[in-house]
Amino acid sequence: MSFPERLKAARLALGLTQEQLGFELDVTKSTVSAWENGRDAPGFRYLPALKQALGVSLDFLICGIAEDSAADPAGTYGAEVRSETEADLLKRYRKLSRSRQEGLKALLD
């Protein structure tokens, strides 16, 4: 699988649209589309944000090196996820806008 394919697969695994991912990265939907179609590639400054927004390692995203995790064999969420319920909550959390994420964190505190 190529970088554009891994990027798209990681986004779809979270149920995010190109527009939602673009919002998280402060880029346009067209930019995300160009990355996913191989017409362009994200600059280095976007890689940490992609890692954060998609919950995948840069090794996976850039090189295709799979993450080993018994809790999540696909490597979508990383080793910290321990159950399907946690994975579902994490997926829903990542769909929220940044302001709603902050509000939820404040509520939990």
C-alpha atoms as an extended CHARMM CRD file, in Angstrom:
* protein
*
       109  EXT
         1         1  MET       CA              0.0000000000        0.0000000000        0.0000000000  PROA      1               0.0000000000
         2         2  SER       CA              1.3100000000        3.4830000000       -0.8560000000  PROA      2               0.0000000000
         3         3  PHE       CA              1.3200000000        6.5690000000        1.3550000000  PROA      3               0.0000000000
         4         4  PRO       CA             -1.8380000000        8.0060000000       -0.2630000000  PROA      4               0.0000000000
         5         5  GLU       CA             -3.6390000000        4.6760000000        0.2440000000  PROA      5               0.0000000000
         6         6  ARG       CA             -2.5250000000        4.4150000000        3.8880000000  PROA      6               0.0000000000
         7         7  LEU       CA             -3.5830000000        8.0140000000        4.5260000000  PROA      7               0.0000000000
         8         8  LYS       CA             -7.0340000000        7.4150000000        3.0660000000  PROA      8               0.0000000000
         9         9  ALA       CA             -7.4430000000        4.0870000000        4.8700000000  PROA      9               0.0000000000
        10        10  ALA       CA             -6.5130000000        5.6520000000        8.2250000000  PROA      10              0.0000000000
        11        11  ARG       CA             -8.9630000000        8.5050000000        7.6550000000  PROA      11              0.0000000000
        12        12  LEU       CA            -11.7780000000        6.1670000000        6.6560000000  PROA      12              0.0000000000
        13        13  ALA       CA            -11.0610000000        3.8760000000        9.6160000000  PROA      13              0.0000000000
        14        14  LEU       CA            -11.9680000000        6.8070000000       11.8600000000  PROA      14              0.0000000000
        15        15  GLY       CA            -15.0080000000        7.6800000000        9.8010000000  PROA      15              0.0000000000
        16        16  LEU       CA            -13.6300000000       11.1150000000        8.9690000000  PROA      16              0.0000000000
        17        17  THR       CA            -14.3810000000       13.0030000000        5.7860000000  PROA      17              0.0000000000
        18        18  GLN       CA            -11.6240000000       14.7970000000        3.9060000000  PROA      18              0.0000000000
        19        19  GLU       CA            -13.1650000000       18.0320000000        5.1080000000  PROA      19              0.0000000000
        20        20  GLN       CA            -13.0400000000       16.9510000000        8.7740000000  PROA      20              0.0000000000
        21        21  LEU       CA             -9.4120000000       15.8670000000        8.4880000000  PROA      21              0.0000000000
        22        22  GLY       CA             -8.5910000000       19.1070000000        6.7030000000  PROA      22              0.0000000000
        23        23  PHE       CA            -10.1920000000       21.0610000000        9.5380000000  PROA      23              0.0000000000
        24        24  GLU       CA             -8.0250000000       19.2150000000       12.0660000000  PROA      24              0.0000000000
        25        25  LEU       CA             -4.9140000000       20.0560000000       10.0520000000  PROA      25              0.0000000000
        26        26  ASP       CA             -5.9840000000       23.5760000000        9.0510000000  PROA      26              0.0000000000
        27        27  VAL       CA             -5.9040000000       22.6940000000        5.3460000000  PROA      27              0.0000000000
        28        28  THR       CA             -8.6290000000       22.4760000000        2.7170000000  PROA      28              0.0000000000
        29        29  LYS       CA            -10.5540000000       19.4100000000        1.6300000000  PROA      29              0.0000000000
        30        30  SER       CA             -8.8370000000       19.7910000000       -1.7530000000  PROA      30              0.0000000000
        31        31  THR       CA             -5.4450000000       19.5350000000       -0.0960000000  PROA      31              0.0000000000
        32        32  VAL       CA             -6.3860000000       16.2860000000        1.6560000000  PROA      32              0.0000000000
        33        33  SER       CA             -7.7940000000       14.9960000000       -1.6380000000  PROA      33              0.0000000000
        34        34  ALA       CA             -4.5330000000       15.8100000000       -3.4250000000  PROA      34              0.0000000000
        35        35  TRP       CA             -2.5610000000       13.9180000000       -0.7520000000  PROA      35              0.0000000000
        36        36  GLU       CA             -4.8580000000       10.8930000000       -0.9990000000  PROA      36              0.0000000000
        37        37  ASN       CA             -4.7220000000       10.8530000000       -4.7980000000  PROA      37              0.0000000000
        38        38  GLY       CA             -0.9410000000       11.2280000000       -4.9360000000  PROA      38              0.0000000000
        39        39  ARG       CA             -1.0660000000       14.5970000000       -6.7090000000  PROA      39              0.0000000000
        40        40  ASP       CA              0.7510000000       16.1970000000       -3.7940000000  PROA      40              0.0000000000
        41        41  ALA       CA              2.2730000000       15.1620000000       -0.4820000000  PROA      41              0.0000000000
        42        42  PRO       CA              2.0440000000       16.8170000000        2.9240000000  PROA      42              0.0000000000
        43        43  GLY       CA              5.0430000000       18.8050000000        4.0430000000  PROA      43              0.0000000000
        44        44  PHE       CA              7.0190000000       17.6820000000        7.0670000000  PROA      44              0.0000000000
        45        45  ARG       CA              5.2330000000       20.2210000000        9.2540000000  PROA      45              0.0000000000
        46        46  TYR       CA              1.9380000000       18.3210000000        8.7590000000  PROA      46              0.0000000000
        47        47  LEU       CA              3.2540000000       14.8910000000        9.7480000000  PROA      47              0.0000000000
        48        48  PRO       CA              2.9290000000       15.3080000000       13.5430000000  PROA      48              0.0000000000
        49        49  ALA       CA             -0.6150000000       16.6270000000       13.0990000000  PROA      49              0.0000000000
        50        50  LEU       CA             -1.4970000000       13.7270000000       10.7890000000  PROA      50              0.0000000000
        51        51  LYS       CA             -0.1430000000       11.2840000000       13.3530000000  PROA      51              0.0000000000
        52        52  GLN       CA             -2.2370000000       12.9120000000       16.0690000000  PROA      52              0.0000000000
        53        53  ALA       CA             -5.4270000000       13.2770000000       14.0430000000  PROA      53              0.0000000000
        54        54  LEU       CA             -5.3490000000        9.7600000000       12.6210000000  PROA      54              0.0000000000
        55        55  GLY       CA             -3.9460000000        7.9510000000       15.6470000000  PROA      55              0.0000000000
        56        56  VAL       CA             -1.3340000000        6.0740000000       13.6280000000  PROA      56              0.0000000000
        57        57  SER       CA              2.4320000000        6.0130000000       13.8160000000  PROA      57              0.0000000000
        58        58  LEU       CA              4.5300000000        7.8620000000       11.2980000000  PROA      58              0.0000000000
        59        59  ASP       CA              6.2730000000        4.5470000000       10.5920000000  PROA      59              0.0000000000
        60        60  PHE       CA              2.9600000000        3.1830000000        9.3960000000  PROA      60              0.0000000000
        61        61  LEU       CA              1.8670000000        6.2960000000        7.5710000000  PROA      61              0.0000000000
        62        62  ILE       CA              5.1190000000        6.9730000000        5.7310000000  PROA      62              0.0000000000
        63        63  CYS       CA              6.7630000000        3.5670000000        5.4260000000  PROA      63              0.0000000000
        64        64  GLY       CA              3.8680000000        1.1500000000        5.7860000000  PROA      64              0.0000000000
        65        65  ILE       CA              5.4040000000       -0.5410000000        8.8100000000  PROA      65              0.0000000000
        66        66  ALA       CA              2.5090000000       -2.1380000000       10.6730000000  PROA      66              0.0000000000
        67        67  GLU       CA              2.0320000000       -1.4980000000       14.3510000000  PROA      67              0.0000000000
        68        68  ASP       CA              1.7890000000       -4.5840000000       16.5400000000  PROA      68              0.0000000000
        69        69  SER       CA             -1.1050000000       -4.4730000000       18.9450000000  PROA      69              0.0000000000
        70        70  ALA       CA             -3.1720000000       -7.3220000000       20.2860000000  PROA      70              0.0000000000
        71        71  ALA       CA             -5.9420000000       -4.8730000000       21.2030000000  PROA      71              0.0000000000
        72        72  ASP       CA             -6.0660000000       -3.4580000000       17.6900000000  PROA      72              0.0000000000
        73        73  PRO       CA             -4.5480000000       -5.7360000000       15.0600000000  PROA      73              0.0000000000
        74        74  ALA       CA             -5.1010000000       -3.1910000000       12.2870000000  PROA      74              0.0000000000
        75        75  GLY       CA             -2.9830000000       -0.6900000000       14.1950000000  PROA      75              0.0000000000
        76        76  THR       CA             -5.6380000000        1.9640000000       13.8670000000  PROA      76              0.0000000000
        77        77  TYR       CA             -5.5940000000        3.2330000000       17.4310000000  PROA      77              0.0000000000
        78        78  GLY       CA             -2.3720000000        1.9760000000       18.9480000000  PROA      78              0.0000000000
        79        79  ALA       CA             -1.6620000000       -0.1910000000       21.9640000000  PROA      79              0.0000000000
        80        80  GLU       CA             -3.5160000000        2.0320000000       24.4430000000  PROA      80              0.0000000000
        81        81  VAL       CA             -6.9580000000        0.8150000000       23.3130000000  PROA      81              0.0000000000
        82        82  ARG       CA             -8.1130000000       -2.1630000000       25.3810000000  PROA      82              0.0000000000
        83        83  SER       CA            -11.6470000000       -2.8480000000       24.1660000000  PROA      83              0.0000000000
        84        84  GLU       CA            -14.1210000000       -2.2560000000       21.3750000000  PROA      84              0.0000000000
        85        85  THR       CA            -15.9160000000        0.2390000000       23.6360000000  PROA      85              0.0000000000
        86        86  GLU       CA            -12.7300000000        2.2660000000       24.0620000000  PROA      86              0.0000000000
        87        87  ALA       CA            -12.0900000000        2.1260000000       20.3110000000  PROA      87              0.0000000000
        88        88  ASP       CA            -15.6160000000        3.3870000000       19.6440000000  PROA      88              0.0000000000
        89        89  LEU       CA            -15.2310000000        6.2390000000       22.1410000000  PROA      89              0.0000000000
        90        90  LEU       CA            -11.8760000000        7.2020000000       20.6520000000  PROA      90              0.0000000000
        91        91  LYS       CA            -13.3370000000        7.1690000000       17.1480000000  PROA      91              0.0000000000
        92        92  ARG       CA            -16.2230000000        9.3990000000       18.2300000000  PROA      92              0.0000000000
        93        93  TYR       CA            -13.8770000000       11.7400000000       20.1130000000  PROA      93              0.0000000000
        94        94  ARG       CA            -11.6640000000       12.1690000000       17.0530000000  PROA      94              0.0000000000
        95        95  LYS       CA            -14.6860000000       13.1310000000       14.9530000000  PROA      95              0.0000000000
        96        96  LEU       CA            -15.3710000000       16.1050000000       17.2440000000  PROA      96              0.0000000000
        97        97  SER       CA            -14.0760000000       19.5670000000       16.4160000000  PROA      97              0.0000000000
        98        98  ARG       CA            -11.1630000000       20.7980000000       18.4910000000  PROA      98              0.0000000000
        99        99  SER       CA            -13.4170000000       23.0930000000       20.5210000000  PROA      99              0.0000000000
       100       100  ARG       CA            -15.7980000000       20.2280000000       21.3220000000  PROA      100             0.0000000000
       101       101  GLN       CA            -12.8730000000       18.0070000000       22.2820000000  PROA      101             0.0000000000
       102       102  GLU       CA            -11.6910000000       20.6970000000       24.6820000000  PROA      102             0.0000000000
       103       103  GLY       CA            -15.2050000000       21.0580000000       26.0730000000  PROA      103             0.0000000000
       104       104  LEU       CA            -15.4830000000       17.3080000000       26.6450000000  PROA      104             0.0000000000
       105       105  LYS       CA            -12.0970000000       17.2460000000       28.3900000000  PROA      105             0.0000000000
       106       106  ALA       CA            -13.2030000000       20.1290000000       30.6160000000  PROA      106             0.0000000000
       107       107  LEU       CA            -16.4200000000       18.3130000000       31.4340000000  PROA      107             0.0000000000
       108       108  LEU       CA            -14.5220000000       15.1720000000       32.4070000000  PROA      108             0.0000000000
       109       109  ASP       CA            -12.1600000000       17.1440000000       34.6250000000  PROA      109             0.0000000000
